[in-house]
Amino acid sequence: MEIEIFDKWNELKKEIHDKNTDNIYFKESEIWWASIWKNIKSESFWKWESFRRPVLIFKKLSSDICIVIPLSSKNKTWTWFCDCDLQWIRRTALLYQIKMIHKNRFQRKIWELDELDFETIKKKLGKLLNF
């Protein structure tokens, strides 16, 4: 079973790599569905067949690359999590799983965080990383 999932991911990864993303524009504080591979142990991973999960764009590095924070629908409470509102639904930002991705992984924009939630996440991440 695991090999079949791996094979599906490899096929999708080829499509993602070759996808034309000229019409994708993103900015900080937006939340997008992004294709992310299944990770190991307690790392966040994909949902559904498109290997996707919602991610918060934390920092735009270029027109193609950004740093994202994966989001979870499960309520979690520790210093490396932070709650935020997404379309009237409470989500948890998984601060400890921050990662850089290319915009080719984006599928569609879901929402944009309000300024207060985004600032709260920035402060909590700064505290987690000691800056």
C-alpha positions, 0 to 999 in steps of 0.5 A: 500500500505504501509503495502505491501511495509513493508512486501516486506522489511521484506522478503528481510531483512530475505534474507539479514540476511541469505546471505553468504557474505564471498566473499564480500570485501570492503574498504573505498572510494568505492561505493556500492549498498546497501539495505536500508529500507524506512526511514521517512520524509526527510531521504534518502530511497531506490529506486526500488524493491530491496530497494537499493541506492548507499552508499559511504564507509566512514570508515571500522570498521571491515571486516563486518561493516562500516560507510556509507554515502548515495548518491543522484542523485539530486544536493543539496547545503547546508553544510551537502551535498557534490558533488562527481563524480561517473562514470562521473555523479555528485552525492551528498553525504548526509553527515547528513545521515551517518550510520553504516551498515553490509556488508550483505546489499551490493549488488554490487560494483559500483565505487571507488571515486578518492582520491580528492573527498574522501578527500573533503567529509572527510573534509566537514563531519569533519566540519559538525561534528565539528572535 
